[in-house]
């Protein structure tokens, strides 16, 4: 079987996976910073809300979350298209893990930095946004890199709700050709290549952020 005939279809499906990954990562980044900052320095009611969000989405299966959004939510009168459901499920799940990364990085800033801010009459908000957060961003990025790769790999679950991602298309072509080794081997290589691309982009971002904050000369 000449797999090159089907390669454009696999690459097109991989582009769909990458698009969903990119959109869900944008959502996850917003949720991570919002929930992470709330857990670190928010008022009690906001900390409780952020805590509930993080624990629910970290403590339950991503597949179950995906099925709930796609199959259970319509029973409550809210129907979402598969593409949007995939973005929401991945974004909410990754954001919950990212929130813990943000909180941990914020707490890693030394107490001396807080004392120096108080000596300069900074408010809590000024201390957070001008001193603590800029220093902690560098600490967050390696963990965010791992989360980004995991997010991309998790897009394979979206084939379960009929999204024509890389896994869905590989299964379709495999059923057509019956060439399991070639089809899934090619899909494996595409996943690996795109994961390495994400890692490379995140490392470039790490270097630029570290240089902008004086951590790298």
C-alpha positions as CSV (number, residue, x, y, z in Angstrom):
1,X,0.0,0.0,0.0
2,X,1.3,3.4,-1.0
3,X,0.8,5.5,2.1
4,X,1.9,8.7,0.3
5,X,-1.6,8.8,-1.3
6,X,-3.1,9.3,2.2
7,X,-0.3,11.4,3.6
8,X,-2.0,14.7,2.7
9,X,-5.1,13.6,4.6
10,X,-3.1,12.7,7.7
11,X,-1.2,16.1,7.5
12,X,-4.5,18.0,7.1
13,X,-5.9,16.1,10.2
14,X,-2.7,16.9,12.1
15,X,-3.3,20.6,11.3
16,X,-6.8,20.3,12.8
17,X,-5.2,18.7,16.0
18,X,-2.7,21.5,16.1
19,X,-5.4,24.2,15.7
20,X,-7.5,22.7,18.5
21,X,-4.3,22.5,20.7
22,X,-3.5,26.1,20.0
23,X,-6.9,27.5,20.8
24,X,-7.3,25.3,24.0
25,X,-3.8,26.4,25.1
26,X,-4.9,30.1,24.8
27,X,-7.9,29.3,26.9
28,X,-5.8,27.3,29.4
29,X,-3.3,30.1,29.8
30,X,-6.0,32.6,30.7
31,X,-7.6,30.1,33.2
32,X,-4.2,29.2,34.6
33,X,-3.2,32.7,35.4
34,X,-6.7,33.7,36.6
35,X,-7.1,30.7,38.9
36,X,-3.5,30.6,40.0
37,X,-3.4,34.2,41.0
38,X,-6.8,33.7,42.8
39,X,-5.4,30.8,44.7
40,X,-2.3,32.8,45.7
41,X,-3.8,36.2,46.6
42,X,-7.5,36.3,45.9
43,X,-10.3,37.0,48.4
44,X,-11.8,34.0,50.2
45,X,-14.7,33.6,47.9
46,X,-12.5,33.7,44.8
47,X,-10.0,31.3,46.3
48,X,-12.8,28.9,47.0
49,X,-14.1,29.1,43.4
50,X,-10.7,28.6,42.0
51,X,-10.0,25.7,44.3
52,X,-13.2,24.0,43.3
53,X,-12.5,24.4,39.6
54,X,-8.9,23.1,39.9
55,X,-9.8,20.1,42.1
56,X,-12.8,19.1,39.9
57,X,-10.9,19.2,36.6
58,X,-7.7,17.7,38.0
59,X,-9.5,15.0,39.9
60,X,-11.7,13.7,37.1
61,X,-10.8,12.0,33.8
62,X,-10.4,14.2,30.7
63,X,-12.3,11.6,28.7
64,X,-15.3,11.8,31.1
65,X,-15.2,15.6,31.0
66,X,-15.2,15.5,27.2
67,X,-18.1,13.0,27.2
68,X,-20.0,15.1,29.7
69,X,-19.7,18.3,27.7
70,X,-20.6,16.5,24.4
71,X,-23.3,14.0,25.5
72,X,-24.6,15.2,28.9
73,X,-24.7,19.0,28.4
74,X,-27.3,18.8,25.6
75,X,-29.7,17.1,28.1
76,X,-29.5,20.4,30.0
77,X,-30.4,22.3,26.9
78,X,-26.9,23.4,25.9
79,X,-25.6,21.8,22.7
80,X,-22.1,22.6,21.5
81,X,-20.5,21.6,18.1
82,X,-17.7,19.0,18.4
83,X,-14.9,21.4,17.6
84,X,-15.9,23.9,20.4
85,X,-16.5,21.0,22.8
86,X,-12.9,19.7,22.2
87,X,-11.4,23.2,22.7
88,X,-13.4,23.7,25.9
89,X,-12.6,20.3,27.4
90,X,-8.9,20.6,26.7
91,X,-8.7,24.2,27.8
92,X,-10.5,23.6,31.1
93,X,-8.5,20.5,31.9
94,X,-5.1,22.0,31.1
95,X,-6.0,25.2,32.8
96,X,-6.6,23.4,36.0
97,X,-3.2,21.9,36.0
98,X,-1.7,25.2,34.9
99,X,-3.3,27.0,37.8
100,X,-1.2,24.8,40.2
101,X,1.9,25.7,38.2
102,X,1.2,29.4,38.5
103,X,0.4,29.2,42.3
104,X,3.6,27.2,42.9
105,X,5.7,29.7,40.9
106,X,4.2,32.6,42.7
107,X,4.9,31.0,46.1
108,X,8.5,30.4,45.0
109,X,9.4,34.1,45.1
110,X,11.4,34.7,48.2
111,X,9.9,36.5,51.2
112,X,12.7,39.1,51.0
113,X,11.1,40.3,47.8
114,X,7.8,40.9,49.6
115,X,9.5,42.7,52.5
116,X,11.4,44.9,50.0
117,X,8.0,45.8,48.4
118,X,6.5,46.7,51.7
119,X,9.5,48.9,52.5
120,X,8.8,50.8,49.3
121,X,5.1,51.2,50.3
122,X,3.9,48.9,47.5
123,X,0.3,47.7,47.9
124,X,-0.4,44.0,47.7
125,X,-1.6,44.4,44.1
126,X,1.5,46.3,43.1
127,X,3.7,43.7,44.8
128,X,2.0,40.9,42.9
129,X,2.0,42.5,39.4
130,X,5.3,44.4,39.5
131,X,7.5,42.1,41.5
132,X,6.2,38.6,42.2
133,X,4.6,37.8,38.8
134,X,7.4,39.0,36.5
135,X,9.9,36.9,38.5
136,X,7.7,33.8,38.7
137,X,6.9,33.7,34.9
138,X,10.4,32.2,34.2
139,X,9.7,29.4,36.7
140,X,6.4,28.6,35.2
141,X,7.5,28.1,31.6
142,X,9.2,24.7,31.8
143,X,6.1,23.2,33.4
144,X,3.9,25.0,30.9
145,X,6.0,23.4,28.1
146,X,5.2,19.9,29.4
147,X,1.5,20.8,29.7
148,X,1.5,22.1,26.1
149,X,2.9,18.8,24.8
150,X,0.4,16.8,27.0
151,X,-2.4,19.0,25.7
152,X,-1.4,18.2,22.1
153,X,-1.3,14.5,22.8
154,X,-4.7,14.7,24.5
155,X,-6.2,15.9,21.2
156,X,-6.2,12.2,20.2
157,X,-9.2,11.7,22.5
158,X,-11.3,14.1,20.3
159,X,-11.7,11.3,17.8
160,X,-14.2,9.9,20.3
161,X,-16.6,12.8,19.5
162,X,-16.2,12.6,15.7
163,X,-13.7,15.4,15.3
164,X,-11.5,14.6,12.2
165,X,-8.2,14.9,14.0
166,X,-5.1,13.0,13.3
167,X,-6.2,9.9,15.3
168,X,-9.6,9.9,13.7
169,X,-8.2,10.1,10.2
170,X,-5.5,7.4,11.0
171,X,-8.3,5.1,12.1
172,X,-10.3,5.9,9.0
173,X,-7.4,5.2,6.7
174,X,-6.4,2.1,8.6
175,X,-9.9,0.7,8.2
176,X,-9.8,1.4,4.5
177,X,-6.3,0.0,3.8
178,X,-6.0,-2.6,6.6
179,X,-2.3,-1.5,6.8
180,X,-2.1,-1.1,10.6
181,X,1.7,-0.8,10.9
182,X,2.2,1.8,8.2
183,X,-0.8,4.0,9.1
184,X,-0.3,4.1,12.8
185,X,3.5,4.3,12.4
186,X,3.1,7.4,10.2
187,X,0.6,8.9,12.7
188,X,3.1,8.2,15.5
189,X,5.9,10.0,13.7
190,X,3.6,13.0,12.9
191,X,2.6,13.3,16.6
192,X,6.3,13.1,17.6
193,X,7.4,15.7,15.1
194,X,4.7,18.2,16.1
195,X,5.4,17.6,19.8
196,X,9.0,18.4,19.2
197,X,7.9,21.6,17.4
198,X,5.9,22.6,20.4
199,X,8.9,21.9,22.7
200,X,11.2,24.0,20.4
201,X,8.8,26.9,20.4
202,X,8.4,26.8,24.2
203,X,12.2,26.8,24.7
204,X,12.5,29.9,22.4
205,X,9.8,31.6,24.6
206,X,11.7,30.5,27.8
207,X,14.9,32.0,26.5
208,X,13.3,35.3,25.5
209,X,11.4,35.7,28.8
210,X,14.5,34.8,30.8
211,X,16.5,37.4,28.8
212,X,13.8,40.1,29.2
213,X,13.8,39.6,33.0
214,X,17.5,39.6,33.4
215,X,17.8,35.8,34.1
216,X,19.8,35.3,30.9
217,X,22.5,37.6,29.6
